[in-house]
Amino acid sequence: MLKNYFKIAIAVLQRRKFFTFISLFGISITLTILMVGTAFLDQTIRVDYPEAKRDRSLYVSSMQMSNTEKGWINRSSLSIYFLEKYVSSLKNIEAMAIIAYEKSVNAYVNDKKLELGIRFTNADLWRVMEFTFLEGKPYTNTQLKNKDAVAVISEATKKAYFGDATLVTGKFIKVDNIDYKVIGVVRDVNKLNGNVAGDLYIPYTLSKQDYSYKDLLGDYNGILLAKDAADLPRIQQQYQQMVSKVPIENAEFDQLVSYADTFMENLTRSVARTSDAHDNGMRKVLITLSSMVFLFLLLPTINLVNINMTRIMERASEIGVRKAFGASSTTLVYQFIVENVILTLLGGIFGIIFSLLLMYFLNSSDLFPGMDLSLNATVMFYSVLICLVFGFLSGVYPAWRMSRLNIVTALKA
């Protein structure tokens, strides 16, 4: 039966080539955008280089100080003082990476400006993260305390600044008029990884800003590495207890809020901009994403419904003949839904081809260094699921309308 439906569907598609083109084009472009978007999302949230230890990591990325009486709020990242004095004292922590947000700096190669992203960090970053060193080694606590002007650079920075040089360790890179000795080169980190992606990694003691000031807010994030994944809930509880005891020296504020979150909790909390202890924003983010996908699919679905209605009305005489010979409404509905799903799957095949081409272009471009978009099992699963749902929804109403056609009216059409 399905074989016959497939033959009928192909014959119908060949009958009106313009409508078929419009349908396939709309389906394939819609699915291409969704598949590439899903690949972007998958690349952002999946465990990837260099965060191999994410399952036993907690992210401390923000703090909110508020005046509960007047409604004032001051929200920012954290200071070195807070991270080293308070957070580092937590139990069951193997190491704590301290890393600043990426900032743009300038370097010059043959009078050509090179814009680079710099990250000021502590030495424990190299213990918490599993960077792949292509040459050299990371800086140590001793170099951090001695304020040695050393740097670890990315592979892309090596190529951009030093050209075809085979080895660059021991050479100097001049950034914002400061010479740093290159002691290591690491494999590029995907720029979508906002936690650790950068072009240069420098000891935070070399920062122009005063890292020793005794304030709670600053420019840094903390990544806590637990000794065991089972310790994460205990560390989170200890963190909350610690925060509740931290003195607020600024008299304008009377409440302090900060969290040690898992990767997903930290991501959704930052997107939703929530400071609620009982709501990390995951529900809000999921609802928002689902609504966006629904609205994005709604327009092409409506267009496809209209095209299918036109196509079905052109086949009114065929429907009348089949009904006259005893075909039930259920059989006809099933046939037209199957035909529409086949049409959608054909559009999905073109969508996959377009997605592969677009991903290849994005991966080979310099828009997101280190990015590796791919149609892995997760992306393929959701893509096929979207195809089936898309085809089913856009075929149900036209098929239902077709099944209610009167035999006499259909034969006269």
C-alpha positions as CSV (number, residue, x, y, z in Angstrom):
1,M,0.0,0.0,0.0
2,L,2.8,2.5,0.9
3,K,4.5,1.7,-2.3
4,N,1.3,2.7,-4.3
5,Y,1.0,5.9,-2.2
6,F,4.6,6.7,-3.0
7,K,4.0,6.2,-6.8
8,I,0.9,8.4,-6.6
9,A,2.8,11.1,-4.6
10,I,5.6,11.2,-7.2
11,A,3.1,11.4,-10.1
12,V,1.2,14.3,-8.3
13,L,4.5,16.1,-7.7
14,Q,5.4,15.9,-11.4
15,R,2.0,17.1,-12.5
16,R,2.4,20.7,-11.2
17,K,6.1,21.4,-11.1
18,F,5.8,25.0,-10.0
19,F,3.8,24.1,-6.9
20,T,6.2,21.3,-6.2
21,F,9.1,23.7,-6.4
22,I,7.5,26.2,-4.1
23,S,6.7,23.5,-1.6
24,L,10.1,21.8,-1.7
25,F,11.9,25.2,-1.5
26,G,9.9,26.4,1.5
27,I,10.4,23.1,3.3
28,S,14.1,22.7,2.6
29,I,15.0,26.4,3.5
30,T,13.0,26.1,6.8
31,L,14.6,22.9,7.7
32,T,18.1,24.1,6.7
33,I,17.8,27.0,9.1
34,L,16.4,24.8,11.9
35,M,19.1,22.2,11.4
36,V,22.0,24.7,11.4
37,G,20.5,26.4,14.4
38,T,20.2,23.0,16.2
39,A,23.8,22.3,15.3
40,F,24.8,25.7,16.7
41,L,22.9,24.9,19.9
42,D,24.4,21.4,20.1
43,Q,27.9,22.9,19.7
44,T,27.2,25.3,22.5
45,I,25.9,22.9,25.1
46,R,27.6,19.6,24.4
47,V,30.7,18.6,26.4
48,D,33.5,19.7,24.1
49,Y,37.2,20.7,24.2
50,P,38.6,21.8,26.5
51,E,35.8,21.3,29.1
52,A,36.1,17.5,29.4
53,K,35.6,17.7,33.1
54,R,32.3,19.5,32.9
55,D,30.5,16.7,34.8
56,R,32.3,17.7,38.0
57,S,32.5,21.4,37.4
58,L,30.6,24.3,38.9
59,Y,30.5,27.8,37.4
60,V,30.5,31.0,39.5
61,S,29.9,33.8,37.0
62,S,27.9,36.5,38.7
63,M,26.9,38.3,41.8
64,Q,23.9,40.5,42.6
65,M,24.0,43.1,45.3
66,S,20.6,44.8,46.0
67,N,18.9,47.2,48.3
68,T,15.7,45.5,49.3
69,E,14.1,48.7,50.6
70,K,14.8,51.0,47.6
71,G,14.9,48.3,44.9
72,W,18.5,49.1,43.8
73,I,20.4,46.3,42.0
74,N,24.0,46.0,41.0
75,R,24.9,42.8,39.1
76,S,28.3,42.0,37.8
77,S,31.0,39.3,37.5
78,L,33.3,38.6,40.5
79,S,36.5,40.0,41.9
80,I,39.8,38.2,42.4
81,Y,39.4,39.1,46.1
82,F,36.1,37.3,46.5
83,L,37.2,34.2,44.6
84,E,40.5,33.8,46.4
85,K,39.4,34.8,49.9
86,Y,36.0,33.1,50.1
87,V,35.4,30.7,47.2
88,S,38.7,29.0,47.4
89,S,38.0,28.0,51.0
90,L,35.2,25.6,50.1
91,K,35.8,21.9,50.8
92,N,35.8,19.1,48.2
93,I,37.3,21.4,45.6
94,E,40.3,20.0,43.7
95,A,41.1,23.3,41.9
96,M,39.5,26.6,41.0
97,A,40.1,28.3,37.6
98,I,39.9,32.1,37.6
99,I,39.3,33.6,34.2
100,A,38.3,37.1,33.0
101,Y,35.8,37.8,30.3
102,E,37.5,38.0,26.9
103,K,38.6,41.5,26.0
104,S,39.7,42.9,22.6
105,V,43.3,44.0,22.3
106,N,45.4,45.1,19.3
107,A,48.6,43.7,17.8
108,Y,50.4,44.7,14.7
109,V,52.0,42.6,12.0
110,N,53.7,44.4,9.2
111,D,51.7,47.5,10.0
112,K,48.5,45.5,9.8
113,K,46.3,45.6,12.8
114,L,45.4,42.3,14.3
115,E,42.5,42.2,16.8
116,L,42.8,39.5,19.4
117,G,40.8,38.3,22.4
118,I,42.8,38.3,25.7
119,R,41.9,36.3,28.8
120,F,43.5,37.0,32.2
121,T,43.6,33.8,34.2
122,N,45.2,32.0,37.2
123,A,47.5,29.0,36.8
124,D,44.7,26.5,37.9
125,L,43.0,27.1,34.6
126,W,45.3,24.5,33.1
127,R,44.3,21.9,35.7
128,V,40.5,22.5,35.4
129,M,40.5,22.6,31.6
130,E,42.2,20.0,29.4
131,F,43.8,22.2,26.8
132,T,45.8,20.4,24.0
133,F,49.3,22.0,23.9
134,L,50.7,21.9,20.4
135,E,54.0,23.2,21.7
136,G,55.4,24.6,25.0
137,K,53.6,24.4,28.3
138,P,51.3,26.5,30.6
139,Y,52.4,29.2,33.1
140,T,52.8,28.2,36.7
141,N,51.8,29.7,40.1
142,T,55.4,30.9,40.5
143,Q,55.3,32.8,37.2
144,L,51.9,34.2,38.2
145,K,53.2,35.5,41.6
146,N,56.4,36.9,40.0
147,K,54.4,38.7,37.4
148,D,56.4,37.2,34.5
149,A,55.3,38.6,31.2
150,V,54.4,35.2,29.6
151,A,51.5,34.2,27.4
152,V,49.9,31.0,26.0
153,I,48.4,31.7,22.6
154,S,46.0,29.9,20.3
155,E,47.0,28.1,17.1
156,A,45.1,30.7,15.1
157,T,47.0,33.5,16.8
158,K,50.3,31.8,16.1
159,K,49.5,31.6,12.4
160,A,48.2,35.2,12.2
161,Y,51.1,36.8,14.1
162,F,54.1,34.5,13.3
163,G,53.1,33.3,9.9
164,D,54.6,30.0,8.8
165,A,57.0,29.7,11.7
166,T,57.3,26.1,12.9
167,L,58.0,26.8,16.6
168,V,57.2,30.0,18.4
169,T,57.9,29.2,22.0
170,G,60.5,31.6,23.3
171,K,59.5,34.3,20.8
172,F,57.7,37.5,21.8
173,I,54.3,38.8,20.9
174,K,53.6,42.5,21.3
175,V,50.0,43.3,22.4
176,D,48.9,46.8,23.4
177,N,52.6,47.9,23.4
178,I,53.5,45.1,25.9
179,D,55.9,42.3,25.0
180,Y,54.9,38.9,26.2
181,K,57.1,35.8,25.9
182,V,55.2,32.9,24.3
183,I,55.6,29.8,26.4
184,G,52.8,27.7,24.9
185,V,50.5,27.2,21.9
186,V,47.1,25.5,22.4
187,R,44.6,24.1,19.9
188,D,41.9,26.7,19.1
189,V,38.8,26.7,21.3
190,N,35.4,27.2,19.6
191,K,34.5,30.9,19.8
192,L,30.9,29.8,20.8
193,N,32.4,28.6,24.1
194,G,32.1,31.9,26.1
195,N,33.6,30.4,29.2
196,V,37.2,29.8,28.0
197,A,37.6,30.7,24.3
198,G,40.4,33.2,23.7
199,D,43.4,34.1,21.6
200,L,45.8,34.9,24.4
201,Y,45.9,33.6,28.0
202,I,47.9,35.9,30.3
203,P,48.5,35.7,34.1
204,Y,46.0,38.0,35.8
205,T,48.7,39.6,37.8
206,L,49.7,41.4,34.6
207,S,46.3,43.0,34.2
208,K,46.4,46.8,34.1
209,Q,43.4,46.8,36.5
210,D,44.1,46.5,40.2
211,Y,43.3,42.9,41.0
212,S,44.1,43.3,44.7
213,Y,41.3,45.7,45.6
214,K,38.9,44.4,48.3
215,D,35.6,44.6,46.5
216,L,33.2,41.7,45.8
217,L,32.4,42.6,42.2
218,G,34.9,42.5,39.3
219,D,35.7,41.1,35.9
220,Y,36.3,37.5,36.7
221,N,34.5,34.1,36.7
222,G,35.3,31.1,38.7
223,I,35.2,27.4,37.6
224,L,35.2,25.0,40.5
225,L,36.5,21.5,39.9
226,A,35.1,19.0,42.4
227,K,37.0,15.9,43.4
228,D,33.9,13.8,42.4
229,A,30.7,14.6,40.6
230,A,28.7,13.4,43.6
231,D,30.2,16.3,45.6
232,L,28.5,19.0,43.4
233,P,25.3,19.3,45.4
234,R,27.3,19.5,48.7
235,I,29.6,22.2,47.2
236,Q,26.6,24.2,46.0
237,Q,25.1,24.1,49.5
238,Q,28.4,25.2,51.1
239,Y,28.6,28.0,48.5
240,Q,25.2,29.3,49.5
241,Q,26.1,29.2,53.2
242,M,29.4,31.0,52.5
243,V,27.7,33.7,50.5
244,S,25.2,34.3,53.3
245,K,28.0,35.1,55.7
246,V,30.0,37.4,53.4
247,P,30.0,40.9,54.8
248,I,28.7,43.7,52.5
249,E,30.9,46.7,53.0
250,N,28.9,48.9,50.7
251,A,26.2,50.5,53.0
252,E,23.9,51.1,50.0
253,F,23.2,47.4,49.7
254,D,21.8,44.9,52.2
255,Q,21.5,41.7,50.2
256,L,24.0,39.5,48.4
257,V,23.0,36.8,45.8
258,S,25.4,34.5,43.9
259,Y,25.3,30.9,42.8
260,A,27.6,28.0,42.0
261,D,25.8,26.4,39.0
262,T,26.3,23.4,36.8
263,F,27.0,24.3,33.1
264,M,23.4,24.2,32.0
265,E,22.2,26.0,35.1
266,N,24.7,28.7,34.5
267,L,23.8,29.0,30.9
268,T,20.1,29.3,31.4
269,R,20.5,31.6,34.4
270,S,22.6,34.0,32.4
271,V,20.2,33.9,29.4
272,A,17.1,34.4,31.6
273,R,18.9,36.9,33.8
274,T,17.4,35.4,37.0
275,S,18.7,35.6,40.5
276,D,15.9,33.4,42.0
277,A,17.3,30.6,44.2
278,H,14.4,28.3,43.2
279,D,14.5,29.2,39.5
280,N,17.6,28.9,37.4
281,G,15.8,30.0,34.2
282,M,15.8,26.6,32.5
283,R,12.0,26.5,32.2
284,K,11.8,30.0,30.8
285,V,14.5,29.3,28.2
286,L,12.9,26.1,27.1
287,I,9.5,27.8,26.7
288,T,11.1,30.6,24.8
289,L,13.0,28.3,22.4
290,S,9.9,26.1,21.9
291,S,7.8,29.2,21.1
292,M,10.4,30.5,18.6
293,V,10.5,27.1,16.8
294,F,6.7,26.9,16.8
295,L,6.3,30.4,15.3
296,F,9.1,29.8,12.8
297,L,7.4,26.6,11.6
298,L,3.9,28.2,11.6
299,L,4.3,30.4,8.5
300,P,5.7,27.7,6.1
301,T,3.1,25.3,7.5
302,I,0.3,27.6,6.7
303,N,1.7,28.2,3.2
304,L,2.0,24.5,2.6
305,V,-1.6,24.0,3.8
306,N,-2.8,26.5,1.2
307,I,-0.7,24.8,-1.5
308,N,-2.1,21.4,-0.5
309,M,-5.6,22.7,-0.5
310,T,-5.1,23.9,-4.1
311,R,-3.6,20.6,-5.1
312,I,-6.4,18.6,-3.5
313,M,-9.2,20.6,-5.1
314,E,-7.5,20.0,-8.5
315,R,-7.9,16.3,-7.7
316,A,-11.6,16.6,-6.8
317,S,-12.8,14.3,-9.6
318,E,-10.3,11.7,-8.6
319,I,-11.6,11.8,-5.1
320,G,-15.2,11.5,-6.3
321,V,-14.4,8.5,-8.4
322,R,-12.6,6.8,-5.5
323,K,-15.4,7.5,-3.2
324,A,-18.0,6.2,-5.7
325,F,-16.0,2.9,-5.9
326,G,-16.1,2.5,-2.1
327,A,-13.0,4.2,-0.8
328,S,-13.6,5.4,2.8
329,S,-12.8,8.8,4.1
330,T,-10.3,7.3,6.5
331,T,-8.4,5.7,3.6
332,L,-8.3,8.9,1.6
333,V,-7.1,10.9,4.7
334,Y,-4.4,8.4,5.3
335,Q,-3.3,8.5,1.7
336,F,-3.0,12.3,1.5
337,I,-1.2,12.5,4.8
338,V,1.3,9.9,3.7
339,E,1.7,11.8,0.4
340,N,2.4,15.0,2.3
341,V,4.9,13.3,4.6
342,I,6.7,12.0,1.5
343,L,6.8,15.5,0.1
344,T,8.2,16.8,3.3
345,L,10.8,14.1,3.6
346,L,12.0,15.0,0.0
347,G,12.2,18.6,1.1
348,G,14.1,17.3,4.2
349,I,16.7,15.6,2.0
350,F,17.3,18.8,0.2
351,G,17.4,20.6,3.5
352,I,20.1,18.2,4.8
353,I,22.2,18.8,1.6
354,F,21.8,22.5,2.0
355,S,22.7,22.2,5.7
356,L,25.9,20.3,5.0
357,L,26.9,22.9,2.4
358,L,26.2,25.8,4.8
359,M,28.0,24.1,7.7
360,Y,31.0,23.4,5.5
361,F,31.1,27.1,4.6
362,L,30.8,28.2,8.2
363,N,33.4,25.7,9.5
364,S,35.9,26.7,6.8
365,S,35.3,30.5,7.3
366,D,36.9,32.6,10.0
367,L,33.6,33.7,11.5
368,F,33.9,31.3,14.4
369,P,37.5,29.9,14.8
370,G,37.5,26.4,16.3
371,M,33.9,25.8,15.4
372,D,33.0,22.3,14.1
373,L,29.3,22.2,13.1
374,S,28.1,18.7,12.1
375,L,25.0,16.7,11.5
376,N,25.6,14.3,14.4
377,A,23.1,11.8,15.7
378,T,21.4,14.4,17.9
379,V,20.9,16.9,15.1
380,M,19.8,14.2,12.6
381,F,17.2,12.9,15.1
382,Y,15.6,16.2,15.7
383,S,15.8,17.1,12.0
384,V,13.9,13.9,11.0
385,L,11.4,14.5,13.8
386,I,10.8,18.0,12.6
387,C,10.3,16.7,9.1
388,L,7.7,14.2,10.2
389,V,5.8,16.7,12.4
390,F,6.0,19.4,9.7
391,G,4.6,17.0,7.1
392,F,1.9,15.6,9.4
393,L,0.6,19.0,10.6
394,S,0.5,20.6,7.1
395,G,-1.4,17.6,5.7
396,V,-4.0,16.9,8.3
397,Y,-6.4,19.8,7.6
398,P,-6.3,19.5,3.8
399,A,-6.8,15.8,4.1
400,W,-9.8,16.3,6.4
401,R,-11.4,18.9,4.0
402,M,-10.9,16.5,1.2
403,S,-12.5,13.6,3.0
404,R,-15.7,15.7,3.5
405,L,-16.2,16.4,-0.2
406,N,-19.6,15.3,-1.5
407,I,-19.3,12.6,-4.2
408,V,-21.6,14.5,-6.6
409,T,-19.8,17.8,-6.0
410,A,-16.4,16.2,-6.5
411,L,-17.4,14.5,-9.7
412,K,-18.8,17.8,-11.1
413,A,-15.5,19.6,-10.4
